[in-house]
Amino acid sequence: MFEFAADAGAGGASGIVSLIWPFVLMFAIFYFLLIRPQQKKQKARTAMLRALSKGDKVVTIGGLHGTIVEITDDTIVLLVNDATKLTFDRSSISQGVRNE
């Protein structure tokens, strides 16, 4: 009778561990396939926004192409054509355009 109780206690602990392993494995898969690439992408975007300077050609999230004429910590003024200047939040810049 005592042996049965001892075996049941040991089996219960190993049963819990065997139930936890699939969740740990699933979290690891999600981390390496979803979370980590998203963090890398966010770091690259932040670095791109910090590296912007006057004269850079950029594209906004809405698809507007322009050249930076003024830049502050929070805003960017874009020259769209020869006379039109538009002010955007710095975070609304989608990408830089290569100067060719």
Secondary structure, 3 states (H helix, E strand, C coil): CHHHHHHHHHHHHHHHHHHHHHHHHHHHHHHHHHHHHHHHHHHHHHHHHHHCCCCCEEEECCCCEEEEEEECCCEEEEECCCCCEEEEEHHHEEEEECCC
